[in-house]
Amino acid sequence: MTAEQYKKEEELITKAVHAIGPVGEPRRAGKDWVYEYLKRLPKEYQRIVQQPQEVDRTAAEHYGQIERWFIDLKIAMNNLKITPANLWNFDETGFIVGQGKKEAVVTAYPKTLKRISSLSSRESLTVVESINAEGKVIPPLIIPKGVVHLEE
């Protein structure tokens, strides 16, 4: 934040504090205190709705940390002599065979049952996809439900 931006922010905060009223005995908050407070704020302040997000994800979205991660990756690749052809990304996801999704329908009988049966085997599959840093793709690996579980 530059000195000019800091000064402007400080002025906005000062305006907001003075908009609340004189300093002294605090008033009791009523049931609509939030709405009354928002009305008194300077126009530069707006009410927004924020989406919740995990702390780790928020931290990972900072440009500096992402840039640092890629710098560290490049250093490690150079030190370990890893080529783009040997740098792979793998992703896996699970599926339930025959599992349907919600669908909107038009019906003359809206009060009847809102669920439909899913004629599936309830068999689950795992699919693994992979691509390397050069763009080479390995065909997906489809892993069906196991028949025999091995013990150690």
N, CA, C and O of each residue as an XYZ file, in Angstrom:
608
protein
N       0.861     -1.167      0.000
C       0.000      0.000      0.000
C       0.907      1.230      0.000
O       1.831      1.325      0.808
N       0.646      2.157     -0.895
C       1.450      3.368     -0.970
C       1.035      4.324      0.139
O      -0.003      4.143      0.777
N       1.864      5.347      0.361
C       1.562      6.342      1.390
C       0.262      7.073      1.059
O      -0.527      7.381      1.952
N       0.045      7.348     -0.221
C      -1.179      8.040     -0.647
C      -2.410      7.175     -0.391
O      -3.427      7.672      0.092
N      -2.324      5.877     -0.713
C      -3.441      4.964     -0.471
C      -3.706      4.830      1.027
O      -4.857      4.766      1.460
N      -2.625      4.788      1.817
C      -2.765      4.665      3.262
C      -3.479      5.887      3.829
O      -4.365      5.756      4.673
N      -3.090      7.087      3.360
C      -3.708      8.320      3.850
C      -5.190      8.355      3.489
O      -6.021      8.746      4.309
N      -5.529      7.943      2.246
C      -6.930      7.930      1.827
C      -7.740      6.950      2.687
O      -8.860      7.256      3.097
N      -7.168      5.779      2.955
C      -7.848      4.781      3.792
C      -8.047      5.312      5.206
O      -9.097      5.101      5.812
N      -7.042      5.996      5.724
C      -7.141      6.569      7.058
C      -8.254      7.615      7.121
O      -8.991      7.689      8.105
N      -8.372      8.428      6.055
C      -9.437      9.430      5.999
C     -10.806      8.769      5.969
O     -11.728      9.229      6.642
N     -10.953      7.680      5.187
C     -12.229      6.973      5.120
C     -12.610      6.394      6.480
O     -13.775      6.444      6.877
N     -11.631      5.846      7.190
C     -11.902      5.267      8.513
C     -12.295      6.365      9.492
O     -13.212      6.186     10.294
N     -11.605      7.499      9.430
C     -11.930      8.619     10.313
C     -13.348      9.111     10.054
O     -14.091      9.381     10.998
N     -13.739      9.230      8.767
C     -15.106      9.636      8.424
C     -16.119      8.647      8.996
O     -17.152      9.044      9.535
N     -15.815      7.371      8.875
C     -16.732      6.344      9.372
C     -16.883      6.436     10.885
O     -17.987      6.292     11.410
N     -15.782      6.674     11.587
C     -15.840      6.781     13.053
C     -16.671      7.985     13.447
O     -17.496      7.893     14.356
N     -16.467      9.129     12.770
C     -17.237     10.331     13.097
C     -18.706     10.191     12.707
O     -19.567     10.840     13.302
N     -18.999      9.360     11.724
C     -20.389      9.151     11.322
C     -21.173      8.399     12.392
O     -22.397      8.507     12.469
N     -20.466      7.646     13.206
C     -21.126      6.877     14.271
C     -21.742      7.818     15.294
O     -22.840      7.555     15.786
N     -21.068      8.896     15.622
C     -21.608      9.839     16.593
C     -20.531     10.250     17.580
O     -19.388      9.803     17.486
N     -20.895     11.097     18.519
C     -19.904     11.595     19.479
C     -19.399     10.488     20.401
O     -20.098      9.519     20.695
N     -18.164     10.674     20.841
C     -17.559      9.719     21.764
C     -18.119      9.987     23.148
O     -18.313     11.147     23.509
N     -18.380      8.972     23.922
C     -18.943      9.124     25.261
C     -19.584      7.822     25.679
O     -19.082      6.743     25.363
N     -20.682      7.922     26.382
C     -21.401      6.727     26.822
C     -21.918      5.976     25.601
O     -22.648      6.546     24.790
N     -21.548      4.700     25.458
C     -21.997      3.962     24.273
C     -23.511      3.725     24.306
O     -24.100      3.455     25.353
N     -24.112      3.836     23.122
C     -25.538      3.552     23.014
C     -25.731      2.040     23.013
O     -24.847      1.283     22.614
N     -26.897      1.624     23.465
C     -27.214      0.206     23.428
C     -27.611     -0.171     22.006
O     -28.298      0.581     21.314
N     -27.163     -1.354     21.585
C     -27.477     -1.821     20.239
C     -28.868     -2.429     20.221
O     -29.195     -3.283     21.046
N     -29.680     -1.987     19.280
C     -31.009     -2.545     19.098
C     -30.956     -3.667     18.072
O     -29.885     -4.039     17.592
N     -32.126     -4.198     17.745
C     -32.154     -5.328     16.817
C     -31.763     -4.933     15.399
O     -31.325     -5.787     14.629
N     -31.908     -3.660     15.032
C     -31.571     -3.208     13.676
C     -30.275     -2.409     13.644
O     -30.056     -1.646     12.703
N     -29.410     -2.562     14.644
C     -28.227     -1.726     14.728
C     -27.323     -1.851     13.509
O     -26.716     -0.861     13.102
N     -27.215     -3.040     12.914
C     -26.344     -3.226     11.759
C     -26.832     -2.381     10.589
O     -26.038     -1.714      9.926
N     -28.129     -2.410     10.338
C     -28.686     -1.658      9.208
C     -28.535     -0.154      9.422
O     -28.227      0.583      8.485
N     -28.751      0.295     10.646
C     -28.586      1.725     10.950
C     -27.119      2.132     10.800
O     -26.819      3.211     10.291
N     -26.230      1.280     11.237
C     -24.791      1.554     11.106
C     -24.404      1.657      9.631
O     -23.672      2.566      9.241
N     -24.891      0.735      8.820
C     -24.563      0.754      7.392
C     -25.095      2.014      6.714
O     -24.456      2.531      5.798
N     -26.246      2.515      7.145
C     -26.797      3.745      6.565
C     -25.905      4.950      6.859
O     -25.807      5.865      6.042
N     -25.258      4.950      8.020
C     -24.440      6.096      8.420
C     -23.046      6.095      7.800
O     -22.350      7.109      7.845
N     -22.641      4.990      7.234
C     -21.294      4.916      6.663
C     -21.181      5.786      5.416
O     -22.159      5.978      4.694
N     -19.964      6.318      5.165
C     -19.750      7.058      3.917
C     -20.024      6.163      2.713
O     -19.926      4.939      2.809
N     -20.368      6.773      1.583
C     -20.758      6.025      0.379
C     -19.633      5.150     -0.166
O     -19.899      4.208     -0.913
N     -18.382      5.440      0.192
C     -17.265      4.634     -0.313
C     -17.307      3.199      0.209
O     -16.751      2.287     -0.403
N     -17.980      3.013      1.361
C     -18.090      1.677      1.944
C     -19.350      1.006      1.428
O     -20.414      1.623      1.377
N     -19.228     -0.250      1.050
C     -20.374     -0.993      0.550
C     -20.442     -2.336      1.246
O     -19.419     -2.904      1.629
N     -21.644     -2.833      1.406
C     -21.851     -4.156      1.990
C     -21.689     -5.192      0.887
O     -22.322     -5.094     -0.165
N     -20.846     -6.175      1.130
C     -20.655     -7.259      0.174
C     -20.852     -8.579      0.894
O     -20.769     -8.638      2.120
N     -21.108     -9.626      0.151
C     -21.238    -10.968      0.719
C     -19.985    -11.737      0.333
O     -19.660    -11.859     -0.848
N     -19.295    -12.246      1.319
C     -18.079    -13.001      1.067
C     -18.368    -14.490      1.073
O     -19.255    -14.959      1.786
N     -17.614    -15.225      0.276
C     -17.729    -16.673      0.243
C     -16.697    -17.260      1.208
O     -15.539    -16.843      1.185
N     -17.085    -18.212      2.050
C     -16.108    -18.830      2.949
C     -15.075    -19.632      2.164
O     -15.376    -20.199      1.114
N     -13.870    -19.668      2.684
C     -12.790    -20.387      2.007
C     -11.781    -20.831      3.060
O     -11.560    -20.132      4.049
N     -11.174    -21.986      2.846
C     -10.191    -22.479      3.796
C      -8.986    -21.547      3.830
O      -8.627    -20.944      2.819
N      -8.365    -21.436      5.005
C      -7.216    -20.552      5.185
C      -6.073    -20.943      4.247
O      -5.441    -20.072      3.650
N      -5.802    -22.240      4.111
C      -4.714    -22.694      3.247
C      -4.955    -22.294      1.793
O      -4.022    -21.902      1.093
N      -6.200    -22.392      1.342
C      -6.519    -22.033     -0.048
C      -6.349    -20.530     -0.260
O      -5.817    -20.104     -1.285
N      -6.797    -19.730      0.699
C      -6.647    -18.279      0.588
C      -5.172    -17.912      0.520
O      -4.770    -17.090     -0.304
N      -4.369    -18.517      1.382
C      -2.935    -18.225      1.385
C      -2.297    -18.639      0.068
O      -1.386    -17.968     -0.416
N      -2.761    -19.729     -0.512
C      -2.181    -20.232     -1.752
C      -2.506    -19.339     -2.942
O      -1.861    -19.446     -3.985
N      -3.494    -18.462     -2.805
C      -3.876    -17.606     -3.915
C      -3.060    -16.323     -3.984
O      -3.251    -15.535     -4.911
N      -2.174    -16.091     -3.052
C      -1.353    -14.889     -3.095
C      -0.264    -15.057     -4.140
O       0.464    -16.050     -4.140
N      -0.159    -14.079     -5.031
C       0.751    -14.159     -6.167
C       2.184    -14.455     -5.725
O       2.865    -15.281     -6.334
N       2.638    -13.790     -4.676
C       4.014    -13.974     -4.218
C       4.315    -15.405     -3.816
O       5.394    -15.923     -4.103
N       3.367    -16.043     -3.156
C       3.582    -17.427     -2.733
C       3.557    -18.373     -3.922
O       4.322    -19.336     -3.966
N       2.684    -18.106     -4.887
C       2.647    -18.948     -6.086
C       3.946    -18.786     -6.862
O       4.531    -19.768     -7.318
N       4.392    -17.548     -7.009
C       5.655    -17.289     -7.719
C       6.819    -17.971     -7.005
O       7.682    -18.562     -7.654
N       6.851    -17.895     -5.691
C       7.923    -18.527     -4.909
C       7.915    -20.042     -5.121
O       8.974    -20.659     -5.240
N       6.714    -20.643     -5.168
C       6.605    -22.083     -5.367
C       7.224    -22.473     -6.706
O       7.963    -23.455     -6.775
N       6.937    -21.723     -7.773
C       7.482    -22.046     -9.085
C       8.989    -21.802     -9.154
O       9.702    -22.524     -9.850
N       9.473    -20.796     -8.440
C      10.925    -20.576     -8.376
C      11.593    -21.758     -7.689
O      12.610    -22.265     -8.164
N      11.019    -22.200     -6.563
C      11.566    -23.366     -5.853
C      11.504    -24.620     -6.722
O      12.430    -25.431     -6.699
N      10.425    -24.788     -7.488
C      10.310    -25.937     -8.384
C      11.409    -25.913     -9.431
O      12.038    -26.937     -9.696
N      11.645    -24.752    -10.028
C      12.687    -24.626    -11.057
C      14.061    -24.951    -10.476
O      14.866    -25.627    -11.118
N      14.329    -24.469     -9.260
C      15.611    -24.756     -8.605
C      15.752    -26.256     -8.361
O      16.804    -26.832     -8.636
N      14.701    -26.889     -7.848
C      14.745    -28.331     -7.581
C      14.929    -29.114     -8.873
O      15.693    -30.079     -8.914
N      14.227    -28.700     -9.937
C      14.372    -29.398    -11.224
C      15.804    -29.278    -11.753
O      16.351    -30.241    -12.292
N      16.409    -28.098    -11.599
C      17.799    -27.919    -12.035
C      18.753    -28.752    -11.194
O      19.636    -29.421    -11.730
N      18.581    -28.713     -9.882
C      19.478    -29.460     -8.979
C      19.375    -30.967     -9.191
O      20.381    -31.675     -9.144
N      18.167    -31.451     -9.423
C      17.951    -32.891     -9.571
C      17.945    -33.342    -11.030
O      17.723    -34.516    -11.326
N      18.191    -32.399    -11.935
C      18.236    -32.682    -13.378
C      16.935    -33.341    -13.874
O      16.959    -34.321    -14.618
N      15.814    -32.776    -13.441
C      14.497    -33.264    -13.871
C      14.098    -32.493    -15.124
O      14.071    -31.262    -15.116
N      13.793    -33.206    -16.190
C      13.376    -32.558    -17.434
C      11.848    -32.468    -17.468
O      11.172    -33.204    -16.750
N      11.297    -31.572    -18.298
C       9.837    -31.498    -18.411
C       9.203    -32.832    -18.824
O       8.059    -33.114    -18.469
N       9.945    -33.644    -19.567
C       9.416    -34.949    -19.977
C       9.238    -35.878    -18.778
O       8.439    -36.813    -18.827
N       9.983    -35.621    -17.701
C       9.916    -36.472    -16.505
C       9.108    -35.852    -15.365
O       9.093    -36.384    -14.255
N       8.443    -34.740    -15.632
C       7.634    -34.080    -14.614
C       6.161    -34.329    -14.942
O       5.635    -33.798    -15.920
N       5.508    -35.140    -14.116
C       4.134    -35.586    -14.387
C       3.166    -35.076    -13.340
O       3.522    -34.906    -12.174
N       1.949    -34.837    -13.766
C       0.846    -34.507    -12.872
C      -0.187    -35.628    -12.989
O      -0.603    -35.989    -14.090
N      -0.590    -36.166    -11.861
C      -1.592    -37.232    -11.821
C      -2.810    -36.716    -11.063
O      -2.677    -35.979    -10.086
N      -3.978    -37.104    -11.515
C      -5.213    -36.739    -10.820
C      -6.143    -37.946    -10.849
O      -6.267    -38.620    -11.871
N      -6.786    -38.209     -9.734
C      -7.713    -39.335     -9.692
C      -9.059    -38.855     -9.212
O      -9.164    -37.899     -8.443
N     -10.087    -39.534     -9.680
C     -11.439    -39.229     -9.239
C     -12.249    -40.519     -9.214
O     -11.972    -41.456     -9.962
N     -13.236    -40.551     -8.357
C     -14.068    -41.748     -8.235
C     -15.432    -41.538     -8.856
O     -15.942    -40.418     -8.888
N     -16.017    -42.601     -9.343
C     -17.346    -42.573     -9.948
C     -18.163    -43.722     -9.384
O     -17.616    -44.756     -8.998
N     -19.469    -43.536     -9.339
C     -20.378    -44.635     -9.052
C     -21.089    -44.926    -10.363
O     -21.740    -44.044    -10.924
N     -20.974    -46.132    -10.847
C     -21.544    -46.500    -12.137
C     -23.060    -46.369    -12.087
O     -23.712    -46.931    -11.206
N     -23.617    -45.623    -13.037
C     -25.061    -45.475    -13.136
C     -25.654    -44.447    -12.205
O     -26.870    -44.255    -12.210
N     -24.846    -43.776    -11.405
C     -25.369    -42.780    -10.472
C     -25.811    -41.543    -11.240
O     -24.996    -40.884    -11.886
N     -27.101    -41.226    -11.170
C     -27.624    -40.069    -11.878
C     -27.431    -38.790    -11.099
O     -27.059    -38.807     -9.926
N     -27.687    -37.682    -11.767
C     -27.620    -36.372    -11.132
C     -29.027    -35.823    -10.997
O     -29.974    -36.383    -11.550
N     -29.168    -34.730    -10.265
C     -30.452    -34.063    -10.159
C     -30.832    -33.542    -11.536
O     -29.969    -33.119    -12.305
N     -32.103    -33.572    -11.843
C     -32.579    -33.049    -13.110
C     -33.872    -32.288    -12.873
O     -34.679    -32.663    -12.022
N     -34.062    -31.219    -13.631
C     -35.320    -30.484    -13.582
C     -36.284    -31.142    -14.557
O     -35.911    -31.479    -15.681
N     -37.508    -31.319    -14.125
C     -38.519    -31.938    -14.989
C     -39.799    -31.122    -14.934
O     -40.029    -30.380    -13.979
N     -40.629    -31.260    -15.955
C     -41.941    -30.629    -15.991
C     -42.950    -31.745    -15.786
O     -42.923    -32.756    -16.488
N     -43.843    -31.553    -14.816
C     -44.794    -32.604    -14.502
C     -46.159    -32.029    -14.183
O     -46.272    -30.901    -13.704
N     -47.192    -32.807    -14.450
C     -48.553    -32.412    -14.095
C     -48.866    -32.822    -12.664
O     -49.918    -32.467    -12.134
N     -47.961    -33.567    -12.033
C     -48.171    -34.078    -10.678
C     -47.029    -33.646     -9.763
O     -46.229    -34.487     -9.354
N     -46.930    -32.359     -9.430
C     -45.791    -31.870     -8.654
C     -45.730    -32.394     -7.222
O     -44.665    -32.357     -6.606
N     -46.834    -32.877     -6.683
C     -46.829    -33.341     -5.299
C     -46.468    -34.810     -5.159
O     -46.374    -35.327     -4.045
N     -46.266    -35.480     -6.278
C     -45.894    -36.886     -6.203
C     -44.408    -37.000     -5.863
O     -43.712    -35.998     -5.697
N     -43.957    -38.210     -5.767
C     -42.575    -38.489     -5.399
C     -41.600    -37.706     -6.268
O     -41.719    -37.696     -7.493
N     -40.635    -37.050     -5.630
C     -39.679    -36.226     -6.363
C     -38.358    -36.945     -6.616
O     -37.370    -36.327     -7.014
N     -38.352    -38.215     -6.390
C     -37.130    -38.995     -6.616
C     -37.419    -40.081     -7.635
O     -38.532    -40.597     -7.730
N     -36.386    -40.411     -8.393
C     -36.508    -41.527     -9.320
C     -35.467    -42.551     -8.934
O     -34.404    -42.202     -8.420
N     -35.761    -43.791     -9.175
C     -34.804    -44.817     -8.807
C     -33.653    -44.820     -9.804
O     -33.825    -44.526    -10.987
N     -32.501    -45.153     -9.302
C     -31.317    -45.228    -10.146
C     -30.989    -46.699    -10.337
O     -30.615    -47.393     -9.391
N     -31.132    -47.164    -11.561
C     -30.870    -48.572    -11.845
C     -29.379    -48.760    -12.073
O     -28.905    -48.876    -13.203
N     -28.677    -48.785    -10.989
C     -27.225    -48.930    -11.120
C     -26.747    -50.108    -10.296
O     -27.428    -50.589     -9.390
N     -25.579    -50.542    -10.636
C     -24.982    -51.652     -9.912
C     -24.327    -51.157     -8.629
O     -23.888    -51.956     -7.802
N     -24.263    -49.843     -8.466
C     -23.578    -49.217     -7.325
C     -22.104    -49.622     -7.289
O     -21.458    -49.551     -6.243
N     -21.593    -50.038     -8.416
C     -20.173    -50.369     -8.505
C     -19.398    -49.064     -8.632
O     -19.793    -48.160     -9.367
N     -18.304    -48.984     -7.914
C     -17.503    -47.767     -8.006
C     -16.259    -48.014     -8.856
O     -15.711    -49.115     -8.898
N     -15.842    -46.957     -9.524
C     -14.636    -46.980    -10.351
C     -13.758    -45.818     -9.945
O     -14.251    -44.794     -9.472
N     -12.461    -45.973    -10.128
C     -11.526    -44.873     -9.964
C     -10.837    -44.676    -11.298
O     -10.415    -45.641    -11.934
N     -10.723    -43.421    -11.725
C     -10.044    -43.099    -12.976
C      -8.861    -42.214    -12.650
O      -8.993    -41.220    -11.935
N      -7.691    -42.581    -13.183
C      -6.467    -41.802    -12.987
C      -6.061    -41.231    -14.338
O      -5.932    -41.960    -15.322
N      -5.863    -39.923    -14.371
C      -5.410    -39.257    -15.587
C      -4.042    -38.654    -15.307
O      -3.737    -38.295    -14.170
N      -3.218    -38.542    -16.344
C      -1.895    -37.963    -16.141
C      -1.409    -37.249    -17.390
O      -1.736    -37.627    -18.515
N      -0.614    -36.199    -17.161
C      -0.022    -35.408    -18.233
C       1.332    -34.909    -17.756
O       1.501    -34.593    -16.578
N       2.309    -34.836    -18.677
C       3.606    -34.320    -18.252
C       3.754    -32.859    -18.673
O       2.892    -32.311    -19.360
N       4.864    -32.232    -18.251
C       5.079    -30.807    -18.498
C       5.281    -30.493    -19.972
O       5.201    -29.329    -20.366
N       5.542    -31.506    -20.799
C       5.652    -31.294    -22.241
C       4.297    -31.433    -22.939
O       4.185    -31.133    -24.127
N       3.275    -31.881    -22.221
C       1.954    -32.043    -22.793
C       1.623    -33.464    -23.210
O       0.554    -33.710    -23.768
N       2.527    -34.407    -22.948
C       2.253    -35.804    -23.290
C       1.227    -36.361    -22.305
O       1.333    -36.158    -21.095
N       0.240    -37.062    -22.843
C      -0.838    -37.608    -22.021
C      -0.782    -39.127    -22.045
O      -0.600    -39.740    -23.097
N      -0.942    -39.723    -20.871
C      -1.072    -41.172    -20.781
C      -2.569    -41.466    -20.818
O      -3.337    -40.760    -20.165
N      -3.013    -42.486    -21.563
C      -4.448    -42.815    -21.551
C      -4.930    -43.047    -20.119
O      -4.169    -43.540    -19.286
N      -6.170    -42.702    -19.826
C      -6.677    -42.859    -18.455
C      -6.576    -44.300    -17.962
O      -6.796    -45.250    -18.713
N      -6.240    -44.434    -16.697
C      -6.198    -45.743    -16.048
C      -7.518    -45.909    -15.311
O      -7.827    -45.124    -14.414
N      -8.298    -46.916    -15.674
C      -9.590    -47.165    -15.031
C      -9.422    -48.331    -14.075
O      -9.047    -49.432    -14.477
N      -9.704    -48.076    -12.808
C      -9.523    -49.090    -11.772
C     -10.903    -49.519    -11.277
O     -11.589    -48.742    -10.614
N     -11.320    -50.759    -11.596
C     -12.632    -51.245    -11.119
C     -12.521    -51.705     -9.665
O     -11.436    -51.750     -9.085
N     -13.664    -52.039     -9.106
C     -13.723    -52.573     -7.756
C     -12.904    -53.853     -7.680
O     -12.981    -54.695     -8.575
N     -12.128    -54.002     -6.626
C     -11.311    -55.202     -6.471
C     -12.133    -56.424     -6.106
O     -13.169    -56.322     -5.450
N     -11.657    -57.572     -6.537
C     -12.342    -58.823     -6.219
C     -11.717    -59.462     -5.000
O     -12.416    -60.001     -4.143
N     -10.382    -59.400     -4.922
C      -9.652    -59.998     -3.807
C      -8.843    -58.908     -3.118
O      -8.115    -58.164     -3.776
N      -8.963    -58.809     -1.814
C      -8.168    -57.856     -1.046
C      -6.952    -58.592     -0.492
O      -7.081    -59.607      0.193
N      -5.786    -58.071     -0.798
C      -4.559    -58.686     -0.313
C      -4.252    -58.205      1.101
O      -4.496    -57.044      1.431
N      -3.722    -59.086      1.926
C      -3.339    -58.715      3.269
C      -1.828    -58.666      3.345
O      -1.128    -59.338      2.588
N      -1.334    -57.852      4.280
C       0.117    -57.752      4.442
C       0.658    -58.973      5.162
O       1.864    -59.071      5.391
